[in-house]
Amino acid sequence: MMPSKCLERREPVREQVYTRLKTMVLSGELAPGERLTEEHLARELGVSRTPVREALHKLASEGLIQALPTRGFKVSGESKEEMEEVFELRAVLEGYALGLASRDVDPRKLEELEEYIQGAEEAYARRDTDEVFHWNTRFHDTLNALVSHRSRLHQLIADLRKYVLRYRKDTLSYLSGARRSIDGHKKIMLALRLGDPEVSERIMREHVREAMEDAFQGIQMSPTQKHRPAISKRSKRQEELSS
């Protein structure tokens, strides 16, 4: 259910309504399959039905919601094809961006990234997947900021990440997915320290594709399965021998 929240009057109302509704869809605040009506949304946002109607039709043209046969709209479900497209685009853009960034990284940024990995490790040790998600988001925010001087690339990545947000939490909602994400970030750090653009681009693409695989698995798993560590018998035995 959408909380009532007045919009701030700093830009045209239709743009505010569109941005607010799009954010709610992409973040999962409006869940897949949830029914949307002009009347309800207009009342909750404190606006007339006209900007809501315009926003809904725009979101429908983007494939984020679907018109119902009778009346109103519903939030689109998560299709495998859509997820694959979003993650593949992300792999290409962020791989290219990391390759560029690896040529000259501020050592202070490397230290900052290491701190985020450490934060994620500590959260993982507590089995706190929400906190892992927080630190992983900080990690990728900082990586993307490394190419902020390339405004077009930076903006494309920023726009795409809004779509990726719809699926990203599924990649970290179970412990084995969180573990693989943290390990992927450690590989990214090694690539950045090497300063090799080709290696950096390849590592980032692999990391994003692993995230896609984990997102597929996360969607299919039950809530109890998501918080169960996926440790094979062999790896568990190795841990016992090394302790």
Salt bridges, closest charged atoms under 4 A:
GLU8 OE1 - ARG10 NH2 2.74
GLU29 OE2 - ARG20 NH2 3.83
GLU38 OE1 - ARG49 NE 3.34
GLU38 OE2 - ARG53 NE 3.21
GLU39 OE2 - ARG49 NH2 3.68
GLU39 OE2 - ARG71 NH2 2.17
GLU62 OE1 - LYS22 NZ 3.59
GLU82 OE2 - ARG166 NH1 3.52
GLU88 OE1 - ARG209 NH2 3.07
GLU94 OE2 - ARG90 NE 2.95
GLU94 OE1 - HIS140 ND1 3.73
ASP106 OD2 - ARG108 NH2 2.87
GLU112 OE1 - LYS109 NZ 3.53
GLU114 OE2 - ARG193 NH2 3.30
GLU121 OE2 - ARG179 NH2 2.82
GLU121 OE2 - LYS186 NZ 2.46
ASP130 OD1 - LYS169 NZ 3.79
ASP141 OD1 - ARG161 NH1 2.53
ASP170 OD1 - LYS226 NZ 3.77
ASP183 OD1 - ARG179 NH2 2.96
GLU201 OE2 - ARG205 NH2 3.17
GLU206 OE2 - ARG202 NH1 3.38
GLU213 OE1 - ARG180 NH2 3.18
ASP214 OD1 - ARG180 NH2 2.89
GLU240 OE1 - ARG237 NH1 3.42
